[in-house]
Amino acid sequence: MKEEILQLKGICSELVPRFGINHAKVFFKLLDKKPREAKELIEETGIPREKIYSVLKELVAFGLIKQTASVPMKFFVENPKAVLKRKIIKRERELEGQLLKFERILSGKATESNAYVLDLKRTKVFGFGSKRVVEDLEELRTIRRAIDEAINRQCRVSLY
């Protein structure tokens, strides 16, 4: 069991920042899909009471476990394989974005004039590498035309 926890830590730490041994112990215990209260997890993992709540809160925030609304609150993993698959897909997209940036640097195309980062959460467009918000309407139209042309040519468009 100790070896499995270490393997789980290794896998998850590649996908989730700050995933430590305590996260791995709790996540491992919850893989059987049986909802557990914090006090049960304290007994089963040996993690101190003061620490278990922060670990559980972080695992919920990471999207690896869920919690019930009932009192006392219980924690569980709904579909472990699907949870990790979503994390892997997210990480692949992040790495593809980094590779695309690297390729632009190698090709000399990583200039402010032709590379942009679209912040869809805030609906802003940032010039690549400049961290400036593009507000000029004509420049935004140019960016849109470039994206539309790339889509029409079935080129790869990366939106971050």
Residue, then its C-alpha position, 0 to 999 in steps of 0.5 A: m500500500k505504501e508503494e501505491i501511495l508513492q506511485l499515486k503521488g508521482i502521477c498526481s504531482e505531475l498533473v496537480p501543483r503542490f500535490g504532496i504525500n498527504h494528498a496522496k494518502v487521502f486520495f488513495k483512501l477515497l479511491d474506493k468511492k466510499p464517502r468518508e468523514a474527515k475523522e475517518l480519514i484521520e484514523e485511516t491515514g494518520i494525518p493530524r486533525e489540524k492538517i486533514y482539513s487543509v488537505l481535503k480543501e485542497l483536493v476539492a479545489f484541485g477537482l480530484i475529490k468532491q464533498t457532500a452538503s450533509v452534516p457531517m460533511k463526507f468526501f469522495v471520488e466520483n469517478p477516479k479514472a475520469v478525474l485523472k483523464r481530465k487532468i491529463i488532457k488539461r496538462e496536455r493542452e498546457l504543454e502544447g501551448q508551451l510547445l507552440k510558444f517555443e516553436r514561435i521563438l525558434s521560427g522568429k515569429a514570436t513578435e508582438s505583431n503576430a502572436y496574441v494571448l486571448d484571455l477568455k475569462r476576462t474577454k481581453v486580448f494581450g499582445f504576446g510577451s508584452k502583457r499589454v491589453v490590446e484595446d485598439l479596435e483596428e488591431l482587434r479586427t486584425i487579430r480576428r481576421a488572422i484567426d478566421e483565416a487560420i480556421n479557414r485554412q484549418c491551421r492550428v489556433s491556440l487560445y489561452 
